[in-house]
């Protein structure tokens, strides 16, 4: 990773991720982190696991009440995740 020109500190992370092939993993991590930020502590505590496969976000929940509420809000949740991510990263939200 030797460079002849100086690189701005702000660009180092993206350069590092690109050179080591970690861009997709980091993008997935940021997307999954948005779930907790957007939906807050109550939903975060009821979330057992979450994973992103392609553009489908799978979320396992421990509470059927929370699942029912989130089911009604699926499109709003998808829109907010995509808005905060700055690109279309989730097209479908699957709640289990």
DRENZA-180895 format. One record per atom (N, C-alpha, C): residue number from 1; residue in three letters; chain; atom name; x, y, z. Coordinates in Angstrom, 1 decimal. Atoms other than C-alpha are relative to their C-alpha. Layout:
// DRENZA-180895
NUM, ALA, A, CA, X, Y, Z;
...
END
This chain:
// DRENZA-180895
1, UNK, A, N, 0.8, -1.2, 0.0;
1, UNK, A, CA, 0.0, 0.0, 0.0;
1, UNK, A, C, 0.9, 1.2, 0.0;
2, UNK, A, N, -0.9, -1.1, 0.1;
2, UNK, A, CA, 2.9, 2.3, -0.8;
2, UNK, A, C, -0.5, 1.0, -1.0;
3, UNK, A, N, 0.5, -1.0, 0.9;
3, UNK, A, CA, 1.9, 5.6, -2.3;
3, UNK, A, C, 1.1, 1.1, -0.2;
4, UNK, A, N, -0.9, -1.1, 0.3;
4, UNK, A, CA, 3.9, 8.3, -4.0;
4, UNK, A, C, -0.6, 1.4, 0.3;
5, UNK, A, N, 0.7, -1.2, -0.4;
5, UNK, A, CA, 1.3, 11.0, -3.3;
5, UNK, A, C, -0.6, -0.1, 1.3;
6, UNK, A, N, 0.7, 0.0, -1.2;
6, UNK, A, CA, -0.1, 12.0, 0.0;
6, UNK, A, C, -1.5, -0.3, -0.2;
7, UNK, A, N, 1.5, 0.3, 0.1;
7, UNK, A, CA, -3.7, 10.8, 0.7;
7, UNK, A, C, -0.6, 0.6, 1.2;
8, UNK, A, N, 0.8, -0.7, -1.1;
8, UNK, A, CA, -6.2, 12.8, 2.8;
8, UNK, A, C, -0.4, -1.1, 1.0;
9, UNK, A, N, 0.4, 0.9, -1.0;
9, UNK, A, CA, -7.0, 11.2, 6.1;
9, UNK, A, C, -1.4, -0.5, -0.2;
10, UNK, A, N, 1.4, 0.3, 0.3;
10, UNK, A, CA, -10.7, 11.2, 5.2;
10, UNK, A, C, -0.2, -1.1, -1.0;
11, UNK, A, N, 0.1, 1.0, 1.1;
11, UNK, A, CA, -10.0, 9.0, 2.2;
11, UNK, A, C, 0.7, -1.4, 0.4;
12, UNK, A, N, -0.8, 1.2, -0.4;
12, UNK, A, CA, -7.8, 6.4, 4.0;
12, UNK, A, C, -0.9, -1.2, 0.2;
13, UNK, A, N, 0.9, 1.2, -0.3;
13, UNK, A, CA, -10.7, 4.2, 5.2;
13, UNK, A, C, -0.5, -0.6, -1.3;
14, UNK, A, N, 0.5, 0.6, 1.3;
14, UNK, A, CA, -12.2, 3.9, 1.7;
14, UNK, A, C, 1.1, -0.6, -0.8;
15, UNK, A, N, -1.1, 0.6, 0.7;
15, UNK, A, CA, -8.8, 3.2, 0.2;
15, UNK, A, C, 0.4, -1.3, 0.6;
16, UNK, A, N, -0.4, 1.2, -0.7;
16, UNK, A, CA, -8.0, 0.6, 2.8;
16, UNK, A, C, -1.1, -1.1, -0.3;
17, UNK, A, N, 1.0, 1.0, 0.2;
17, UNK, A, CA, -11.4, -1.1, 2.4;
17, UNK, A, C, 0.0, -0.5, -1.5;
18, UNK, A, N, -0.1, 0.4, 1.4;
18, UNK, A, CA, -11.1, -1.1, -1.4;
18, UNK, A, C, 1.1, -0.9, -0.3;
19, UNK, A, N, -1.2, 0.8, 0.3;
19, UNK, A, CA, -7.6, -2.5, -1.5;
19, UNK, A, C, 0.0, -1.4, 0.7;
20, UNK, A, N, 0.0, 1.3, -0.6;
20, UNK, A, CA, -8.4, -5.3, 0.9;
20, UNK, A, C, -1.4, -0.8, -0.2;
21, UNK, A, N, 1.2, 0.7, 0.4;
21, UNK, A, CA, -11.8, -6.2, -0.6;
21, UNK, A, C, -1.1, 0.0, 1.1;
22, UNK, A, N, 0.9, 0.0, -1.2;
22, UNK, A, CA, -13.8, -5.2, 2.5;
22, UNK, A, C, -1.2, 1.0, -0.2;
23, UNK, A, N, 1.1, -1.0, 0.2;
23, UNK, A, CA, -16.2, -2.6, 1.0;
23, UNK, A, C, -1.4, -0.5, 0.2;
24, UNK, A, N, 1.3, 0.5, -0.1;
24, UNK, A, CA, -19.2, -4.8, 0.8;
24, UNK, A, C, -0.3, -0.4, 1.5;
25, UNK, A, N, 0.2, 0.4, -1.4;
25, UNK, A, CA, -18.7, -6.2, 4.4;
25, UNK, A, C, -0.2, 1.2, 0.8;
26, UNK, A, N, 0.1, -1.2, -0.8;
26, UNK, A, CA, -18.3, -2.7, 5.8;
26, UNK, A, C, -1.4, 0.7, -0.3;
27, UNK, A, N, 1.3, -0.5, 0.3;
27, UNK, A, CA, -21.4, -1.5, 3.9;
27, UNK, A, C, -1.1, -0.7, 0.7;
28, UNK, A, N, 1.0, 0.8, -0.7;
28, UNK, A, CA, -23.4, -4.4, 5.3;
28, UNK, A, C, -0.1, 0.3, 1.5;
29, UNK, A, N, -0.1, -0.3, -1.4;
29, UNK, A, CA, -22.2, -3.6, 8.8;
29, UNK, A, C, -0.7, 1.3, 0.3;
30, UNK, A, N, 0.6, -1.4, -0.2;
30, UNK, A, CA, -23.2, 0.1, 8.5;
30, UNK, A, C, -1.5, -0.1, -0.2;
31, UNK, A, N, 1.4, 0.1, 0.3;
31, UNK, A, CA, -26.6, -0.9, 7.1;
31, UNK, A, C, -0.7, -0.7, 1.3;
32, UNK, A, N, 0.6, 0.7, -1.1;
32, UNK, A, CA, -27.3, -3.4, 10.0;
32, UNK, A, C, 0.1, 0.9, 1.3;
33, UNK, A, N, -0.1, -0.9, -1.1;
33, UNK, A, CA, -26.1, -0.7, 12.5;
33, UNK, A, C, -1.2, 1.0, 0.0;
34, UNK, A, N, 1.1, -1.0, 0.2;
34, UNK, A, CA, -28.8, 1.7, 11.1;
34, UNK, A, C, -1.3, -0.5, 0.6;
35, UNK, A, N, 1.2, 0.6, -0.6;
35, UNK, A, CA, -31.5, -0.8, 12.3;
35, UNK, A, C, -0.2, 0.5, 1.4;
36, UNK, A, N, 0.1, -0.4, -1.4;
36, UNK, A, CA, -30.7, 0.0, 15.9;
36, UNK, A, C, -0.1, 1.5, 0.2;
37, UNK, A, N, 0.0, -1.4, -0.1;
37, UNK, A, CA, -30.2, 3.7, 15.4;
37, UNK, A, C, -1.4, 0.5, -0.4;
38, UNK, A, N, 1.3, -0.4, 0.5;
38, UNK, A, CA, -33.5, 4.1, 13.5;
38, UNK, A, C, -1.2, -0.4, 1.0;
39, UNK, A, N, 1.2, 0.5, -0.8;
39, UNK, A, CA, -35.8, 1.9, 15.7;
39, UNK, A, C, 0.2, 0.1, 1.5;
40, UNK, A, N, -0.2, -0.3, -1.4;
40, UNK, A, CA, -34.3, 2.6, 19.1;
40, UNK, A, C, 0.2, -1.2, 0.9;
41, UNK, A, N, -0.4, 1.0, -1.0;
41, UNK, A, CA, -33.7, 0.6, 22.3;
41, UNK, A, C, -1.1, -1.1, 0.1;
42, UNK, A, N, 1.1, 1.0, -0.2;
42, UNK, A, CA, -37.1, -1.2, 22.6;
42, UNK, A, C, 0.1, -1.1, -1.1;
43, UNK, A, N, 0.0, 1.0, 1.2;
43, UNK, A, CA, -36.9, -2.8, 19.1;
43, UNK, A, C, 1.4, -0.7, 0.0;
44, UNK, A, N, -1.4, 0.6, -0.1;
44, UNK, A, CA, -33.1, -3.3, 19.5;
44, UNK, A, C, 0.0, -1.2, 1.0;
45, UNK, A, N, 0.0, 1.1, -1.0;
45, UNK, A, CA, -33.7, -5.4, 22.6;
45, UNK, A, C, -0.8, -1.2, -0.4;
46, UNK, A, N, 0.9, 1.1, 0.5;
46, UNK, A, CA, -36.4, -7.4, 20.9;
46, UNK, A, C, 0.6, -0.7, -1.2;
47, UNK, A, N, -0.6, 0.6, 1.2;
47, UNK, A, CA, -34.1, -8.1, 17.9;
47, UNK, A, C, 1.0, -1.1, 0.4;
48, UNK, A, N, -0.9, 1.1, -0.3;
48, UNK, A, CA, -32.5, -11.5, 18.1;
48, UNK, A, C, 1.2, -0.1, -0.9;
49, UNK, A, N, -1.1, 0.0, 1.0;
49, UNK, A, CA, -30.5, -11.4, 14.9;
49, UNK, A, C, -0.5, 0.8, -1.2;
50, UNK, A, N, 0.3, -0.7, 1.3;
50, UNK, A, CA, -30.3, -9.5, 11.6;
50, UNK, A, C, 1.1, -0.3, -1.0;
51, UNK, A, N, -1.0, 0.3, 1.1;
51, UNK, A, CA, -28.6, -10.2, 8.3;
51, UNK, A, C, -0.5, 0.6, -1.3;
52, UNK, A, N, 0.3, -0.6, 1.3;
52, UNK, A, CA, -28.4, -8.6, 4.9;
52, UNK, A, C, 0.5, -1.0, -1.1;
53, UNK, A, N, -0.3, 0.9, 1.1;
53, UNK, A, CA, -28.5, -10.9, 1.9;
53, UNK, A, C, -0.4, 0.7, -1.3;
54, UNK, A, N, 0.3, -0.8, 1.1;
54, UNK, A, CA, -28.3, -8.9, -1.3;
54, UNK, A, C, -0.7, 1.2, 0.4;
55, UNK, A, N, 0.8, -1.1, -0.4;
55, UNK, A, CA, -31.0, -6.3, -0.9;
55, UNK, A, C, -1.1, -0.3, 0.9;
56, UNK, A, N, 1.0, 0.5, -1.0;
56, UNK, A, CA, -33.1, -8.3, 1.6;
56, UNK, A, C, 0.6, 0.0, 1.4;
57, UNK, A, N, -0.3, -0.1, -1.4;
57, UNK, A, CA, -32.9, -7.5, 5.3;
57, UNK, A, C, -0.8, -1.0, 0.8;
58, UNK, A, N, 0.7, 1.0, -0.8;
58, UNK, A, CA, -33.8, -10.5, 7.5;
58, UNK, A, C, 0.2, 0.4, 1.4;
59, UNK, A, N, 0.0, -0.4, -1.4;
59, UNK, A, CA, -34.7, -9.6, 11.1;
59, UNK, A, C, -0.8, -1.1, 0.8;
60, UNK, A, N, 0.6, 0.9, -0.9;
60, UNK, A, CA, -35.5, -12.2, 13.8;
60, UNK, A, C, -0.3, 0.8, 1.3;
61, UNK, A, N, 0.4, -0.7, -1.2;
61, UNK, A, CA, -37.5, -10.8, 16.7;
61, UNK, A, C, -0.6, -0.9, 1.1;
62, UNK, A, N, 0.5, 0.9, -1.1;
62, UNK, A, CA, -38.4, -12.2, 20.1;
62, UNK, A, C, -1.4, 0.3, 0.4;
63, UNK, A, N, 1.3, -0.5, -0.4;
63, UNK, A, CA, -41.7, -10.3, 20.4;
63, UNK, A, C, -0.9, 0.0, -1.2;
64, UNK, A, N, 1.0, 0.0, 1.1;
64, UNK, A, CA, -44.7, -11.0, 18.2;
64, UNK, A, C, -0.7, 1.4, -0.1;
65, UNK, A, N, 0.7, -1.4, 0.0;
65, UNK, A, CA, -46.2, -7.6, 19.2;
65, UNK, A, C, 0.9, 1.0, -0.8;
66, UNK, A, N, -0.9, -0.8, 0.7;
66, UNK, A, CA, -43.1, -5.8, 18.0;
66, UNK, A, C, 0.0, -0.3, -1.5;
67, UNK, A, N, 0.0, 0.5, 1.4;
67, UNK, A, CA, -43.0, -7.9, 14.8;
67, UNK, A, C, -1.3, 0.6, -0.7;
68, UNK, A, N, 1.3, -0.5, 0.6;
68, UNK, A, CA, -46.7, -6.9, 14.1;
68, UNK, A, C, 0.1, 1.5, -0.3;
69, UNK, A, N, -0.1, -1.5, 0.2;
69, UNK, A, CA, -46.0, -3.2, 14.6;
69, UNK, A, C, 1.0, 0.3, -1.1;
70, UNK, A, N, -1.0, -0.2, 1.0;
70, UNK, A, CA, -42.9, -3.3, 12.5;
70, UNK, A, C, -0.5, -0.4, -1.4;
71, UNK, A, N, 0.5, 0.4, 1.2;
71, UNK, A, CA, -44.7, -5.2, 9.8;
71, UNK, A, C, -0.8, 1.1, -0.7;
72, UNK, A, N, 0.8, -1.1, 0.5;
72, UNK, A, CA, -47.1, -2.3, 9.4;
72, UNK, A, C, 0.9, 1.2, -0.5;
73, UNK, A, N, -0.9, -1.1, 0.3;
73, UNK, A, CA, -44.1, 0.1, 9.1;
73, UNK, A, C, 1.1, -0.4, -1.0;
74, UNK, A, N, -1.1, 0.5, 0.8;
74, UNK, A, CA, -42.0, -1.9, 6.7;
74, UNK, A, C, 0.5, 1.0, -1.1;
75, UNK, A, N, -0.4, -0.9, 1.1;
75, UNK, A, CA, -42.0, 0.6, 3.8;
75, UNK, A, C, 0.7, 1.2, 0.6;
76, UNK, A, N, -0.6, -1.2, -0.6;
76, UNK, A, CA, -41.2, 3.5, 6.1;
76, UNK, A, C, 1.4, -0.3, 0.5;
77, UNK, A, N, -1.3, 0.4, -0.5;
77, UNK, A, CA, -38.3, 1.6, 7.7;
77, UNK, A, C, 1.0, -0.2, -1.2;
78, UNK, A, N, -0.8, 0.2, 1.2;
78, UNK, A, CA, -36.9, 0.6, 4.3;
78, UNK, A, C, 0.4, 1.4, -0.6;
79, UNK, A, N, -0.3, -1.3, 0.5;
79, UNK, A, CA, -37.1, 4.2, 3.1;
79, UNK, A, C, 1.0, 0.7, 0.9;
80, UNK, A, N, -0.9, -0.7, -0.9;
80, UNK, A, CA, -35.4, 5.5, 6.2;
80, UNK, A, C, 1.4, -0.6, 0.0;
81, UNK, A, N, -1.3, 0.6, 0.1;
81, UNK, A, CA, -32.6, 3.0, 6.0;
81, UNK, A, C, 0.7, 0.4, -1.2;
82, UNK, A, N, -0.6, -0.4, 1.2;
82, UNK, A, CA, -32.0, 3.8, 2.4;
82, UNK, A, C, 0.4, 1.5, 0.0;
83, UNK, A, N, -0.3, -1.5, -0.1;
83, UNK, A, CA, -32.1, 7.6, 3.1;
83, UNK, A, C, 1.2, 0.2, 0.8;
84, UNK, A, N, -1.1, -0.2, -0.8;
84, UNK, A, CA, -29.6, 7.3, 5.8;
84, UNK, A, C, 1.3, -0.6, -0.6;
85, UNK, A, N, -1.2, 0.6, 0.6;
85, UNK, A, CA, -27.3, 5.0, 3.9;
85, UNK, A, C, 0.4, 0.8, -1.3;
86, UNK, A, N, -0.3, -0.8, 1.2;
86, UNK, A, CA, -27.4, 7.4, 0.9;
86, UNK, A, C, -0.1, -0.7, -1.3;
87, UNK, A, N, 0.2, 0.8, 1.3;
87, UNK, A, CA, -28.2, 4.7, -1.6;
87, UNK, A, C, -1.0, -1.1, 0.3;
88, UNK, A, N, 1.0, 1.0, -0.1;
88, UNK, A, CA, -30.7, 1.9, -2.2;
88, UNK, A, C, 0.7, -1.3, 0.5;
89, UNK, A, N, -0.7, 1.2, -0.5;
89, UNK, A, CA, -29.3, -0.9, 0.1;
89, UNK, A, C, -1.0, -1.1, 0.4;
90, UNK, A, N, 1.1, 0.9, -0.4;
90, UNK, A, CA, -32.6, -2.5, 1.2;
90, UNK, A, C, -1.2, 0.2, -0.9;
91, UNK, A, N, 1.2, 0.0, 0.8;
91, UNK, A, CA, -35.5, -3.4, -1.1;
91, UNK, A, C, -1.1, -0.8, 0.7;
92, UNK, A, N, 1.0, 0.9, -0.6;
92, UNK, A, CA, -37.3, -6.0, 1.1;
92, UNK, A, C, 0.4, -0.2, 1.5;
93, UNK, A, N, -0.2, 0.2, -1.4;
93, UNK, A, CA, -37.6, -6.3, 4.9;
93, UNK, A, C, -0.8, -1.3, 0.4;
94, UNK, A, N, 0.7, 1.2, -0.3;
94, UNK, A, CA, -38.4, -9.8, 6.1;
94, UNK, A, C, 0.1, -0.2, 1.5;
95, UNK, A, N, 0.1, 0.1, -1.5;
95, UNK, A, CA, -39.5, -10.1, 9.8;
95, UNK, A, C, -0.4, -1.4, 0.4;
96, UNK, A, N, 0.3, 1.4, -0.5;
96, UNK, A, CA, -39.5, -13.4, 11.6;
96, UNK, A, C, -0.1, 0.0, 1.5;
END
